[in-house]
Amino acid sequence: QLRVDWVCTGYNAKFGKKLRIFEEGAGEGNFLKEIKQELARKGIHAQTTGISIGGSHELVKKRQKKHVDRIAFAPMEKFLAGKKQHLIIGVSSAFEYMQYGAYGKSIAKRHLLRNALLKHAYSLENGGIALIGFKRHSPVYNDFEKSFEKIKASMRKKGFEIRHFEIREEFAKAHSIPETVLMIERMH
C-alpha cells in the first residue's frame, strides 16, 4: 500500500491544490493510478504523466479510464516532461535499463547517466523532488557511488540538493523496489 502523506502535507503547503507528477518506467501505471486517487481523496488534484519504453496495454487502459493523464512510449532519455514537475518518480531502475538493458554496454557511458539526472533535475519545479532508484552493486550504481561526492557538489552549484538512501535488501526485495534511492530537490 502506497503512503503519500508526506506528499499531501509538504507539497500541499508549497504548491497548493495541484501537483504535476511524472513517473519514468511507469510499467502498468499502478503507482500513478494509486497516487492520483489518494491525492484526490485528500482534495489535491494531480496531473500524472507516465513514460514507458514498452507498449503496456494496462497503462493504455489506465489512460483511457483517466487514471493516468498522459502517457508516452519512448526511451526515458529522449522524453521531455513539458511543464515543470513537482514530483518525479523513477524507482523502477529505468536509469539502469537505459544504460545496460535494451541498448547493451556499447553506449553505457557515464555521461548518459549524468545527463539524464540533470534533465530530471531541471524538469523540477522549485522545491520539487525527484526520487531515482538504483540496484545496489550494479554497474550504474558502482559508477555513481564512486563519484557521488563530486556529483553532489556539482549539483549543489546548479541549485540542487542531492542525497541518497540505502534501503534494507530484504525490504527492497519484498516490495520490488531498488535498494538505493537518490533524492534530488530543486532549491531555486
Stockholm file with secondary structure:
# STOCKHOLM 1.0

chainA/1-188         QLRVDWVCTGYNAKFGKKLRIFEEGAGEGNFLKEIKQELARKGIHAQTTGISIGGSHELVKKRQKKHVDRIAFAPMEKFLAGKKQHLIIGVSSAFEYMQYGAYGKSIAKRHLLRNALLKHAYSLENGGIALIGFKRHSPVYNDFEKSFEKIKASMRKKGFEIRHFEIREEFAKAHSIPETVLMIERMH
#=GR chainA/1-188 SS CCCCHHIIIIIHHHHTTEEEEEEESCTTSHHHHHHHHHHHHTTCEEEEEEEESSCCHHHHHHHHTTSSSEEEESCGGGCCCSSCEEEEEETTCHHHIIIIITTCGGGCCHHHHHHHHHHHHHTEEEEEEEEEEECTTSHHHHHHHHTHHHHHHHHHHTTEEEEEEECCHHHHHHTTCCSEEEEEEECC
#=GC SS_cons         CCCCHHIIIIIHHHHTTEEEEEEESCTTSHHHHHHHHHHHHTTCEEEEEEEESSCCHHHHHHHHTTSSSEEEESCGGGCCCSSCEEEEEETTCHHHIIIIITTCGGGCCHHHHHHHHHHHHHTEEEEEEEEEEECTTSHHHHHHHHTHHHHHHHHHHTTEEEEEEECCHHHHHHTTCCSEEEEEEECC
//
